Amino acid sequence: MSISLATPGVDDLGAIVAVLASWQVPEAPVQLHPGDVGWFWSRGPEATAAALRVWSSRDGILAVGLLDGPDLLRVGLRPDHQRDPALAEQVVADAADPGHGVLPEGGVAVETPSGALAHDLLGEQGWGEDEPWAVLRRGLDRPVEDPGMPVETVDTSTAGDWAQVHRAAFGGRLGMAEMRSRWEALAAGTPFREARGLLLRSDRGEPAATIIVWAAGAGRVGVIEPMGVHPDHRGQGYGRAVTLAGAAALRDLGAAAAVVATTAANTGAVATYTSAGFERLPDRRDRCRR
């Protein structure tokens, strides 16, 4: 089987998002999601297309990689090709050789779904394992508990409040104006058609917590990317409440389950998700070349 590698154009993004969505079936391992591409879309469609790598054969798209930064490749694989030797060997060869236009020389990392053959082959080539990531999942076959707080859907009128919480929760150098522009960009992206941004406020009306949830179609798995609580309002139940609101939104969008990943060292986030009914799956580790 001949497998080719390509960097897509903006006109290809809709088809790639649709393919990734079709791979988010409940029985498949947690992997690169349309929501991950949707979150990256805050940088614009041109930057998103430039950050994607697509492996295809005559059978269609077999793998999609997102360069989530210059030194991290996040790979999603068609569920029935997770252990395909030809595909794994091609992805590994392209990721390992800087001349193939995927990852640069030096220290880099590759994320693959748990159990993927590509992960094993990178290990055989001397790649180590990076810090563990906690992967959590909640089934949505039953109604979600009421969060106990009023929930707002983020739109253009409240994008500034979302930006305020996100900037305070995660830090970074971006100013408020640029954060709001990034919201507008991701909200205009194709993946956001099956997404919701939600906001909780304090009793005094201050923006306290936000979450964005991304569905992938009815009966498929949705993802949280990201959830944040303003530092001034932590320890008051806003994280659990906004996570419950996000899970309920995904259920309304037809998702069969909700998943989220965070570094295992982030014990506060893990505790928040488990308090909202998420169950911890086996940790996942990226392969890294030091």
Secondary structure, 3 states (H helix, E strand, C coil): CCCEEECCCHHHHHHHHHHHHHCCCCCCCCCCCHHHHHHHHHHCHHHHHHHEEEEEECCEEEEEEEECCCCEEEEEECHHHCCCHHHHHHHHHHHHCHHHCCCCCCCEEEECCCCCHHHHHHHHCCCEEEEEEEEEEEECCCCCCCCCCCCEECCCCCHHHHHHHHHHHHCCCCCHHHHHHHHHHHHCCHHHHHEEEEEEECCCCCEEEEEEEECCCCCCEEEEEEEEECHHHCCCCHHHHHHHHHHHHHHHCCCCEEEEEEECCCHHHHHHHHHCCCEECCCEEEEEEC
